Structure formats: C-alpha cells, structure tokens
Amino acid sequence: MSLWNLFTYETLCHAIAGSAASCFSMTVFYPLDTVRCRLQIDDNREAKDTFTIIKEIIEEEGCESLYRGLNPVLISLAASGFVYFYSFHGLRTVFAKDKKSSPMNDLLFGAIAGCINIFLTSPLWVVNTRIKMQKDDDLNGILDGLIKISKQEGVKSLWSGALPSLLLVSNPSIQFMIYEQLKTKICKLHQVDNLPGSLILLIGATAKSISTLITYPLQVMQTKLRHGNADLQRMGIIRALINQFNQSAKGLYKGLESKLYQTVLSTALMYFFYEKIITFIFRILLSHKQHI
C-alpha cells in the first residue's frame, strides 16, 4: 500500500470523466432540479405533478427561470464531481487488493469521498441554492455570492446544511456500492469487460432510485438550510425532521417526483457518459503505450 497511488493517471482520468459526465447530465435535466428546489423550500406551493409546475413557472416567470443559476451549478458540479470521483477511485487504488473491492469497501470509500467532497464544496452549493431561489439577481455568480454571504451572514453560513450533507454521504455511498456491484456481477455473468449503454443506463437508474428513496427527507432539510432558514438552523436537523413529520409527514417527501425524474435520469445519463469517456480515454492511453 502506498499513498503515492493516489496520484495516478488512472485516478485522474476517472475524476475528469466523472466531472464532465456530471455536468452534461445536469444540463439536460436542470429544469427538473429547479422544480424540486422550489417545492422543497416553498411550503405554500402546492405539490402538483412536475410538468404542471414547470408550466406554472414558465407562465409566472418566463422560460429562462427554469435555468436560473445553471452556470454556477455547473461550476460547482464540475468541482464536486472531480473531488468525489478522484477520492473514491483514489481510495480504491490505495486500499483495495488487486484493484478489487467488496460492497462494504465501496460503501466505506464512498462515505469518505463524500465527506471530503462536502468539506471542500459546501460553500459552492449554498451559493447555488440562493441564486436559484432569488428574485432580484442580488447574487451575481459564485464568487460574488461567496463574498456577499460571508460578509452579511458570516463565513460559517457558507457551510449551512453541512450536517445533513454529512449524513447524506450515505446517498452516493449506497448509489456507488449498488452500481459497482451490479456492474461487476453482470460483467462476470456475461464474461465481458464493458457493458452496453442500455445496461449502464438501467444500472445507474436503479442505484440512484434506491439511494434517493432512502435519504430524501434529509435532502429536503439540506435544501431549506442552504436557503438560509433561520428557524431550522436554530432547531437542528433531528428536531427539524421530527417537527416536519408532526406537521405533515408528506412534507418530508415534497418534490420527490421531480427529484426522482431529475436525479435518476441525470444519474443514469451521467454513468452512461462516464463509462463512455473513461473507456475512450483508457483506449487512447493503451494505444499510446503500445506505440512507445
């Protein structure tokens, strides 16, 4: 075991592929994420079906409002995807014997990678949530948002929602564990190294659906905290969950339909492009080595 194995071309390729694929899939399904965010934060908005709410937003605010905050989201997602994929595959390279890993190892590596990701990128996501929900364009991009929020509310506020985020490392951990294990077992079953795109889409969608259903109430609280809900910040995440459950258990799953549409479809698409990009990169590297 050597920590120098963290700094390899293979790990870097996984990080770049994960970052690029995440940005592409988010761009395609971003309006669904806007709907999800509105439903989680706005307690007065009726929980109608996703496409009815999209129509209402377009009528009230214009079509461009569905893409409000897309640029800072893509910047944040690029950073977040790079950190997560680099950390996950780096840990696998260092600690997994013969580059093979068990489900529990994948769960552990995913959790550690998630914690690293949260610590480094939480301020970016706080700014994103504020930009997406603002009406008067007070925040102009990531840097402006970081400066204004830290001045007006204190630097600590940039990590609002970090606690539920830490609890939510279980989401990508469960997702990665299910994805990696399903992919490995199917590859062994069919005795192939690479799966067709349709299977990658199906495996990715399955993994994300399960992890989202398990952790969604925490995601609702996370969004509200990032938006700057002072009552929730004083209350704490556990009391907030109990309070919401007592008021209306349905509130813990408000926006779930939009979230499932967005996150399952975008994750499936992300894994599809991730596998295609990483296969393409490794094929080029292998071809380059053969010519040396």
Residue frames as qw, qx, qy, qz and C-alpha x, y, z in Angstrom:
[[0.000, 0.887, 0.461, 0.000, 0.00, 0.00, 0.00],
 [0.427, -0.101, 0.035, 0.898, 1.38, 3.39, -1.00],
 [0.134, 0.766, 0.375, -0.505, -0.27, 6.79, -0.78],
 [0.054, -0.431, 0.477, 0.764, 1.59, 7.71, -3.97],
 [0.163, 0.271, 0.891, 0.326, -1.00, 5.53, -5.73],
 [0.156, 0.741, 0.481, -0.442, -3.44, 8.36, -5.15],
 [0.152, 0.771, -0.222, -0.577, -1.59, 10.34, -7.81],
 [0.474, 0.006, 0.795, 0.379, -2.05, 8.20, -10.92],
 [0.187, 0.099, -0.485, -0.849, -3.25, 8.87, -14.46],
 [0.255, -0.327, -0.885, -0.213, -6.00, 6.29, -13.95],
 [0.173, -0.582, -0.615, 0.502, -7.44, 8.10, -10.92],
 [0.010, 0.410, -0.083, -0.908, -7.16, 11.45, -12.71],
 [0.180, -0.059, -0.722, -0.665, -8.98, 10.04, -15.74],
 [0.222, -0.499, -0.836, 0.059, -11.83, 8.78, -13.54],
 [0.126, -0.573, -0.363, 0.724, -12.12, 12.23, -11.95],
 [0.081, 0.280, -0.345, -0.892, -12.17, 14.09, -15.28],
 [0.220, -0.206, -0.835, -0.461, -14.68, 11.66, -16.78],
 [0.212, -0.547, -0.760, 0.280, -16.95, 11.86, -13.71],
 [0.064, -0.509, -0.161, 0.843, -16.80, 15.66, -13.67],
 [0.146, 0.160, -0.516, -0.829, -17.58, 16.04, -17.39],
 [0.246, -0.302, -0.878, -0.279, -20.38, 13.45, -17.35],
 [0.155, -0.543, -0.649, 0.509, -21.99, 15.04, -14.26],
 [0.046, 0.431, -0.032, -0.900, -22.08, 18.48, -15.92],
 [0.202, 0.012, -0.695, -0.690, -23.57, 17.15, -19.13],
 [0.251, -0.407, -0.876, -0.062, -26.35, 15.19, -17.43],
 [0.106, -0.547, -0.481, 0.677, -27.24, 18.11, -15.13],
 [0.091, 0.269, -0.273, -0.919, -27.53, 20.48, -18.12],
 [0.242, -0.175, -0.808, -0.507, -30.03, 18.16, -19.83],
 [0.419, -0.535, -0.730, -0.076, -32.32, 17.77, -16.80],
 [0.217, 0.049, -0.367, 0.903, -31.77, 21.07, -14.94],
 [0.403, -0.337, -0.172, -0.833, -35.42, 22.31, -15.12],
 [0.752, -0.355, -0.540, -0.130, -36.46, 19.27, -13.07],
 [0.550, -0.142, -0.485, 0.665, -33.97, 20.26, -10.37],
 [0.066, -0.225, 0.055, -0.971, -35.41, 23.79, -10.32],
 [0.636, -0.385, -0.373, -0.555, -38.89, 22.36, -9.69],
 [0.748, -0.253, -0.562, 0.246, -37.57, 20.10, -6.92],
 [0.354, 0.023, -0.355, 0.865, -35.84, 23.02, -5.20],
 [0.296, -0.318, -0.104, -0.895, -38.96, 25.22, -5.38],
 [0.735, -0.377, -0.452, -0.337, -41.16, 22.51, -3.84],
 [0.686, -0.174, -0.538, 0.458, -38.69, 21.73, -1.03],
 [0.259, -0.004, -0.280, 0.924, -38.34, 25.39, 0.03],
 [0.326, -0.167, -0.108, -0.924, -41.72, 26.97, -0.73],
 [0.106, 0.171, 0.913, -0.356, -44.15, 25.47, 1.80],
 [0.421, 0.462, 0.295, -0.723, -47.01, 27.45, 0.24],
 [0.405, 0.370, -0.594, -0.588, -46.57, 25.95, -3.22],
 [0.876, 0.019, 0.269, -0.400, -48.99, 23.11, -3.84],
 [0.355, -0.357, 0.830, 0.240, -47.33, 19.76, -4.60],
 [0.773, 0.487, 0.057, -0.404, -48.74, 19.26, -8.09],
 [0.910, 0.130, 0.274, 0.283, -47.21, 16.99, -10.69],
 [0.535, -0.362, 0.258, 0.718, -43.83, 18.03, -12.05],
 [0.306, 0.267, 0.535, 0.741, -44.85, 19.12, -15.53],
 [0.123, -0.854, -0.475, -0.174, -47.78, 21.22, -14.24],
 [0.446, -0.783, -0.034, 0.432, -45.34, 23.13, -12.01],
 [0.479, -0.091, 0.420, 0.765, -42.92, 23.62, -14.93],
 [0.130, 0.616, 0.562, 0.536, -45.82, 25.14, -16.90],
 [0.306, -0.892, -0.324, 0.072, -46.72, 27.43, -13.95],
 [0.524, -0.551, 0.138, 0.635, -43.12, 28.64, -13.55],
 [0.371, 0.183, 0.507, 0.757, -42.89, 29.44, -17.27],
 [0.043, -0.762, -0.523, -0.379, -46.21, 31.37, -17.15],
 [0.425, -0.863, -0.208, 0.177, -45.25, 33.28, -13.96],
 [0.421, -0.752, 0.276, 0.425, -41.55, 33.98, -14.54],
 [0.489, 0.730, -0.382, -0.287, -40.67, 33.00, -18.11],
 [0.966, 0.174, -0.188, 0.038, -38.88, 30.02, -19.61],
 [0.436, 0.595, -0.491, 0.463, -35.42, 31.30, -18.64],
 [0.484, -0.595, 0.395, -0.506, -36.32, 30.96, -14.93],
 [0.992, -0.081, 0.007, -0.097, -36.12, 27.18, -15.30],
 [0.821, 0.277, -0.181, 0.466, -32.40, 27.60, -15.98],
 [0.158, -0.903, 0.192, -0.350, -31.69, 30.28, -13.35],
 [0.530, -0.675, 0.504, -0.092, -28.37, 29.54, -11.66],
 [0.972, 0.229, 0.022, 0.034, -27.26, 26.92, -14.21],
 [0.507, 0.694, -0.383, 0.339, -23.76, 28.38, -14.74],
 [0.224, -0.623, 0.607, -0.439, -22.76, 28.37, -11.05],
 [0.901, -0.136, 0.313, -0.267, -24.30, 24.91, -10.67],
 [0.888, 0.422, -0.136, 0.121, -22.12, 23.59, -13.49],
 [0.221, 0.705, -0.525, 0.423, -19.01, 25.17, -11.92],
 [0.536, -0.459, 0.546, -0.452, -19.88, 23.62, -8.56],
 [0.959, 0.077, 0.185, -0.201, -20.79, 20.28, -10.09],
 [0.700, 0.582, -0.365, 0.194, -17.55, 20.13, -12.05],
 [0.007, -0.607, 0.635, -0.478, -15.59, 20.69, -8.82],
 [0.709, -0.261, 0.458, -0.468, -17.79, 18.33, -6.82],
 [0.956, 0.258, -0.025, -0.136, -17.70, 15.56, -9.43],
 [0.536, 0.612, -0.509, 0.282, -13.93, 15.81, -9.77],
 [0.220, -0.530, 0.643, -0.507, -13.35, 15.68, -6.00],
 [0.823, -0.127, 0.364, -0.416, -15.77, 12.78, -5.44],
 [0.933, 0.342, -0.107, -0.040, -14.63, 10.56, -8.31],
 [0.394, 0.643, -0.558, 0.346, -10.95, 11.29, -7.61],
 [0.375, -0.475, 0.617, -0.503, -11.35, 10.49, -3.90],
 [0.904, -0.010, 0.250, -0.348, -13.41, 7.33, -4.48],
 [0.901, 0.394, -0.161, 0.081, -11.16, 5.78, -7.11],
 [0.212, 0.691, -0.561, 0.403, -8.01, 7.01, -5.36],
 [0.563, -0.410, 0.566, -0.441, -9.04, 5.23, -2.16],
 [0.962, 0.163, 0.120, -0.185, -9.89, 2.12, -4.16],
 [0.672, 0.607, -0.374, 0.202, -6.47, 2.17, -5.82],
 [0.006, -0.627, 0.623, -0.467, -4.64, 2.56, -2.50],
 [0.467, -0.290, 0.668, -0.501, -6.60, 0.19, -0.27],
 [0.905, 0.175, 0.129, -0.365, -8.39, -2.38, -2.46],
 [0.532, -0.358, 0.726, 0.248, -6.36, -5.53, -3.04],
 [0.375, 0.103, 0.776, 0.496, -5.68, -6.27, -6.71],
 [0.181, 0.037, -0.229, -0.956, -7.95, -3.29, -7.54],
 [0.424, -0.381, -0.752, -0.331, -10.96, -5.41, -6.50],
 [0.167, -0.217, 0.433, -0.859, -13.36, -4.22, -3.85],
 [0.103, -0.370, -0.914, 0.133, -16.16, -5.64, -1.73],
 [0.149, -0.746, -0.486, -0.430, -19.56, -3.98, -1.26],
 [0.518, -0.779, -0.245, 0.254, -18.60, -2.83, 2.25],
 [0.530, -0.241, 0.169, 0.795, -15.33, -1.35, 0.99],
 [0.151, 0.443, 0.463, 0.753, -17.18, 0.54, -1.73],
 [0.338, -0.820, -0.435, -0.155, -19.63, 1.83, 0.88],
 [0.583, -0.632, -0.079, 0.503, -16.76, 2.99, 3.10],
 [0.444, -0.015, 0.315, 0.839, -14.77, 4.56, 0.24],
 [0.009, 0.632, 0.511, 0.582, -17.92, 6.31, -0.97],
 [0.430, -0.832, -0.341, 0.079, -18.61, 7.71, 2.52],
 [0.554, -0.477, 0.078, 0.678, -15.05, 9.02, 2.92],
 [0.309, 0.225, 0.447, 0.809, -15.09, 10.53, -0.57],
 [0.145, -0.766, -0.519, -0.351, -18.43, 12.15, 0.24],
 [0.490, -0.772, -0.204, 0.350, -17.08, 13.73, 3.45],
 [0.478, -0.222, 0.260, 0.809, -14.07, 15.15, 1.58],
 [0.145, 0.461, 0.556, 0.676, -16.38, 16.48, -1.11],
 [0.280, -0.839, -0.458, -0.085, -18.74, 18.16, 1.41],
 [0.518, -0.632, -0.063, 0.573, -15.90, 19.85, 3.28],
 [0.381, -0.148, 0.373, 0.833, -14.44, 21.32, 0.07],
 [0.021, 0.265, 0.587, 0.765, -17.57, 22.20, -1.93],
 [0.109, -0.632, -0.721, 0.264, -20.41, 23.03, 0.54],
 [0.033, -0.571, -0.094, 0.815, -19.95, 26.83, 0.14],
 [0.060, 0.098, -0.630, -0.768, -20.46, 26.48, -3.61],
 [0.182, -0.401, -0.863, -0.246, -23.78, 24.67, -3.13],
 [0.113, -0.625, -0.511, 0.579, -25.01, 27.20, -0.56],
 [0.046, 0.429, -0.216, -0.876, -24.45, 29.97, -3.13],
 [0.102, -0.084, -0.819, -0.559, -26.16, 27.87, -5.81],
 [0.114, -0.551, -0.819, 0.115, -29.30, 27.41, -3.74],
 [0.043, -0.644, -0.258, 0.719, -29.51, 31.15, -3.02],
 [0.051, 0.297, -0.476, -0.826, -29.01, 32.06, -6.71],
 [0.089, -0.234, -0.895, -0.369, -31.64, 29.56, -7.85],
 [0.154, -0.642, -0.731, 0.172, -34.27, 30.93, -5.45],
 [0.144, -0.428, -0.123, 0.884, -33.53, 34.68, -5.72],
 [0.361, 0.756, 0.546, -0.014, -35.97, 37.00, -7.47],
 [0.103, 0.983, 0.019, -0.149, -33.87, 40.16, -7.85],
 [0.783, 0.460, -0.151, 0.390, -30.46, 38.90, -9.06],
 [0.383, -0.899, 0.199, -0.069, -28.75, 40.12, -5.88],
 [0.648, -0.448, 0.555, 0.270, -26.03, 37.48, -6.24],
 [0.599, 0.720, -0.239, -0.257, -24.04, 37.59, -9.48],
 [0.715, 0.425, -0.548, 0.088, -22.23, 34.29, -9.73],
 [0.845, -0.244, -0.412, 0.237, -20.24, 32.04, -7.41],
 [0.495, 0.105, -0.309, 0.805, -17.51, 34.47, -6.33],
 [0.201, -0.424, -0.005, -0.883, -19.93, 37.35, -5.71],
 [0.754, -0.443, -0.331, -0.355, -22.19, 35.02, -3.74],
 [0.774, -0.153, -0.438, 0.431, -19.35, 33.70, -1.57],
 [0.277, 0.200, -0.234, 0.910, -18.22, 37.25, -0.72],
 [0.370, -0.421, -0.106, -0.821, -21.69, 38.68, -0.01],
 [0.801, -0.402, -0.395, -0.202, -22.95, 35.77, 2.08],
 [0.706, -0.114, -0.425, 0.556, -19.77, 35.62, 4.17],
 [0.130, 0.245, -0.167, 0.946, -19.92, 39.41, 4.79],
 [0.479, -0.376, -0.148, -0.779, -23.63, 39.58, 5.56],
 [0.869, -0.341, -0.151, -0.325, -24.10, 36.32, 7.48],
 [0.501, -0.637, 0.585, -0.035, -20.60, 35.23, 8.46],
 [0.278, 0.456, -0.807, -0.253, -18.25, 32.66, 6.94],
 [0.300, -0.031, 0.910, -0.285, -19.90, 29.89, 8.97],
 [0.629, 0.428, 0.313, -0.568, -23.11, 30.34, 6.97],
 [0.455, 0.533, -0.581, -0.413, -21.32, 29.07, 3.85],
 [0.191, 0.131, -0.972, 0.038, -21.42, 25.63, 5.47],
 [0.591, 0.043, 0.359, -0.721, -25.17, 25.80, 6.26],
 [0.902, 0.221, -0.062, -0.366, -26.65, 22.38, 5.61],
 [0.303, 0.556, -0.772, 0.053, -23.27, 20.68, 6.07],
 [0.408, -0.206, 0.795, -0.398, -24.60, 18.41, 8.83],
 [0.812, 0.309, 0.361, -0.340, -27.41, 16.89, 6.75],
 [0.588, 0.673, -0.419, -0.159, -24.90, 16.79, 3.88],
 [0.026, -0.484, 0.856, -0.178, -22.57, 14.68, 6.04],
 [0.615, 0.064, 0.692, -0.373, -25.49, 12.41, 6.86],
 [0.744, 0.562, 0.086, -0.351, -26.29, 12.35, 3.15],
 [0.087, 0.592, -0.765, -0.239, -22.91, 10.85, 2.24],
 [0.535, 0.044, 0.830, -0.150, -24.89, 7.64, 2.59],
 [0.656, 0.616, 0.189, -0.393, -26.71, 8.58, -0.65],
 [0.516, 0.691, -0.474, -0.177, -23.78, 8.46, -3.08],
 [0.207, -0.428, 0.870, -0.129, -22.18, 5.71, -0.98],
 [0.656, 0.208, 0.672, -0.274, -25.23, 3.46, -1.37],
 [0.637, 0.703, -0.015, -0.318, -25.51, 4.53, -5.01],
 [0.263, 0.692, -0.664, -0.110, -21.87, 3.73, -5.83],
 [0.381, -0.247, 0.874, -0.170, -21.96, 0.44, -3.93],
 [0.712, 0.378, 0.521, -0.282, -25.07, -0.76, -5.78],
 [0.558, 0.764, -0.192, -0.260, -23.77, 0.50, -9.13],
 [0.090, 0.642, -0.760, -0.053, -20.29, -1.05, -8.81],
 [0.444, -0.125, 0.868, -0.184, -21.57, -4.38, -7.53],
 [0.720, 0.497, 0.377, -0.305, -24.32, -4.69, -10.16],
 [0.472, 0.774, -0.361, -0.219, -21.88, -3.77, -12.91],
 [0.096, -0.522, 0.847, -0.022, -19.27, -6.27, -11.66],
 [0.576, 0.064, 0.782, -0.232, -21.77, -9.12, -11.33],
 [0.703, 0.618, 0.203, -0.288, -23.32, -8.51, -14.77],
 [0.306, 0.754, -0.556, -0.170, -19.88, -8.27, -16.38],
 [0.260, -0.332, 0.903, -0.084, -18.94, -11.62, -14.80],
 [0.673, 0.295, 0.593, -0.329, -22.25, -13.15, -15.83],
 [0.690, 0.703, 0.078, -0.152, -21.77, -12.16, -19.48],
 [0.789, -0.197, 0.279, 0.511, -17.95, -12.54, -19.32],
 [0.419, 0.731, 0.173, 0.510, -17.29, -9.08, -20.74],
 [0.450, -0.141, -0.264, 0.842, -15.22, -6.08, -19.64],
 [0.126, 0.110, 0.012, -0.986, -17.64, -3.39, -20.85],
 [0.290, 0.478, 0.797, -0.231, -21.45, -3.35, -20.78],
 [0.179, 0.508, 0.534, 0.652, -23.72, -1.90, -23.48],
 [0.027, -0.232, 0.120, -0.965, -25.07, 1.60, -22.93],
 [0.592, -0.412, -0.372, -0.584, -28.63, 0.42, -22.25],
 [0.764, -0.336, -0.513, 0.199, -27.49, -1.71, -19.31],
 [0.382, 0.039, -0.315, 0.868, -25.34, 1.11, -17.91],
 [0.279, -0.349, -0.112, -0.887, -28.39, 3.42, -18.01],
 [0.735, -0.403, -0.443, -0.317, -30.53, 0.80, -16.25],
 [0.705, -0.204, -0.486, 0.474, -27.95, 0.05, -13.54],
 [0.200, 0.153, -0.196, 0.948, -27.34, 3.75, -12.89],
 [0.447, -0.396, -0.216, -0.772, -31.08, 4.47, -12.65],
 [0.781, -0.365, -0.503, -0.056, -31.62, 1.54, -10.27],
 [0.585, -0.087, -0.434, 0.680, -28.75, 2.55, -7.98],
 [0.021, 0.190, -0.111, 0.975, -29.88, 6.18, -7.76],
 [0.557, -0.431, -0.388, -0.594, -33.57, 5.36, -7.24],
 [0.751, -0.371, -0.520, 0.167, -32.81, 3.22, -4.19],
 [0.471, -0.088, -0.327, 0.814, -30.38, 5.69, -2.61],
 [0.120, -0.304, -0.102, -0.939, -32.75, 8.65, -3.20],
 [0.629, -0.479, -0.456, -0.409, -35.79, 6.98, -1.66],
 [0.712, -0.322, -0.489, 0.389, -33.79, 6.10, 1.47],
 [0.447, -0.230, -0.212, 0.838, -32.28, 9.55, 2.05],
 [0.100, 0.603, 0.421, 0.670, -34.82, 12.03, 0.60],
 [0.385, -0.861, -0.333, -0.010, -36.11, 13.57, 3.91],
 [0.583, -0.512, 0.061, 0.628, -32.54, 14.64, 4.71],
 [0.379, 0.231, 0.410, 0.797, -32.26, 16.24, 1.27],
 [0.120, -0.813, -0.447, -0.353, -35.37, 18.35, 1.98],
 [0.514, -0.808, -0.119, 0.263, -33.84, 19.65, 5.23],
 [0.612, -0.177, 0.257, 0.726, -30.49, 20.24, 3.48],
 [0.242, 0.522, 0.435, 0.693, -32.09, 22.46, 0.83],
 [0.289, -0.881, -0.323, -0.189, -34.00, 24.50, 3.41],
 [0.620, -0.641, 0.016, 0.453, -30.86, 25.04, 5.49],
 [0.528, 0.047, 0.342, 0.776, -28.85, 26.11, 2.44],
 [0.070, 0.711, 0.437, 0.547, -31.56, 28.59, 1.58],
 [0.136, 0.303, -0.352, 0.875, -30.96, 30.24, 4.96],
 [0.586, -0.565, -0.443, -0.376, -33.95, 29.06, 7.02],
 [0.009, -0.540, 0.537, -0.648, -33.11, 30.59, 10.44],
 [0.770, -0.322, 0.206, -0.510, -35.74, 28.57, 12.34],
 [0.977, 0.106, -0.182, 0.015, -34.28, 25.29, 11.09],
 [0.494, 0.519, -0.481, 0.505, -30.74, 26.40, 11.87],
 [0.312, -0.492, 0.484, -0.653, -31.74, 27.07, 15.49],
 [0.884, -0.148, 0.093, -0.433, -33.75, 23.86, 15.70],
 [0.296, -0.433, 0.846, 0.099, -31.13, 21.42, 14.42],
 [0.380, 0.197, -0.732, -0.530, -31.56, 18.67, 11.85],
 [0.166, -0.172, -0.964, 0.115, -33.10, 15.96, 14.08],
 [0.144, 0.466, 0.560, -0.669, -35.68, 18.27, 15.70],
 [0.323, 0.393, -0.276, -0.815, -36.44, 19.74, 12.27],
 [0.306, 0.037, -0.882, -0.355, -37.17, 16.28, 10.87],
 [0.090, -0.344, -0.872, 0.335, -39.40, 15.42, 13.85],
 [0.180, 0.467, 0.260, -0.826, -41.18, 18.77, 13.63],
 [0.361, 0.279, -0.508, -0.731, -41.84, 18.34, 9.90],
 [0.248, -0.105, -0.956, -0.116, -43.08, 14.79, 10.49],
 [0.014, 0.424, 0.721, -0.549, -45.51, 16.01, 13.17],
 [0.273, 0.461, 0.001, -0.844, -46.80, 18.82, 10.95],
 [0.812, 0.452, -0.002, -0.368, -47.08, 16.71, 7.81],
 [0.717, -0.254, 0.594, 0.263, -45.16, 13.55, 7.03],
 [0.677, 0.618, 0.347, 0.198, -45.83, 14.24, 3.35],
 [0.067, 0.983, -0.163, -0.050, -43.65, 17.35, 3.67],
 [0.547, -0.548, 0.583, 0.246, -40.60, 15.14, 4.10],
 [0.551, 0.117, 0.719, 0.407, -41.17, 13.83, 0.58],
 [0.346, 0.851, 0.221, -0.328, -42.38, 17.04, -1.07],
 [0.279, 0.803, -0.423, -0.313, -40.82, 17.33, -4.51],
 [0.617, -0.267, 0.732, 0.107, -39.88, 13.63, -4.59],
 [0.743, 0.527, 0.413, 0.019, -41.44, 13.10, -8.02],
 [0.357, 0.917, -0.177, 0.018, -39.35, 15.91, -9.54],
 [0.322, -0.707, 0.630, 0.024, -36.27, 14.69, -7.67],
 [0.749, -0.010, 0.659, 0.072, -36.68, 11.14, -8.95],
 [0.659, 0.725, 0.194, 0.053, -37.19, 12.35, -12.53],
 [0.177, 0.930, -0.316, 0.065, -34.16, 14.65, -12.33],
 [0.351, -0.663, 0.660, -0.042, -31.73, 12.63, -10.26],
 [0.793, 0.027, 0.608, 0.019, -32.50, 9.18, -11.67],
 [0.699, 0.685, 0.183, 0.093, -32.46, 10.29, -15.30],
 [0.164, 0.916, -0.352, 0.098, -29.41, 12.55, -14.88],
 [0.520, -0.545, 0.657, -0.021, -27.50, 9.89, -12.89],
 [0.840, 0.228, 0.486, 0.071, -28.27, 7.21, -15.46],
 [0.558, 0.816, 0.007, 0.152, -27.11, 9.57, -18.22],
 [0.168, -0.868, 0.463, -0.068, -24.07, 10.56, -16.14],
 [0.701, -0.307, 0.639, 0.070, -22.98, 6.92, -15.71],
 [0.791, 0.511, 0.323, 0.101, -23.55, 6.28, -19.42],
 [0.391, 0.882, -0.169, 0.201, -21.26, 9.14, -20.47],
 [0.430, -0.739, 0.515, -0.066, -18.83, 8.43, -17.65],
 [0.821, -0.077, 0.551, 0.124, -18.30, 4.85, -18.88],
 [0.693, 0.664, 0.198, 0.200, -18.01, 6.02, -22.49],
 [0.096, 0.942, -0.282, 0.156, -15.49, 8.77, -21.61],
 [0.536, -0.618, 0.575, -0.012, -13.36, 6.55, -19.37],
 [0.858, 0.158, 0.463, 0.155, -13.31, 3.73, -21.96],
 [0.541, 0.815, 0.043, 0.204, -12.29, 6.23, -24.66],
 [0.125, -0.898, 0.404, -0.120, -9.51, 7.72, -22.52],
 [0.691, -0.406, 0.597, 0.042, -8.10, 4.34, -21.48],
 [0.833, 0.415, 0.330, 0.158, -8.20, 3.14, -25.11],
 [0.356, 0.897, -0.164, 0.203, -6.12, 6.17, -26.14],
 [0.366, -0.761, 0.525, -0.105, -3.65, 5.61, -23.27],
 [0.839, -0.090, 0.532, 0.071, -3.33, 1.91, -24.13],
 [0.729, 0.634, 0.166, 0.197, -2.79, 2.72, -27.80],
 [0.096, 0.929, -0.316, 0.169, -0.14, 5.31, -26.85],
 [0.591, -0.567, 0.572, -0.027, 1.71, 2.78, -24.67],
 [0.878, 0.187, 0.427, 0.113, 1.72, 0.20, -27.46],
 [0.586, 0.768, 0.027, 0.255, 3.39, 2.68, -29.80],
 [0.219, -0.892, 0.388, -0.075, 6.14, 3.57, -27.33]]
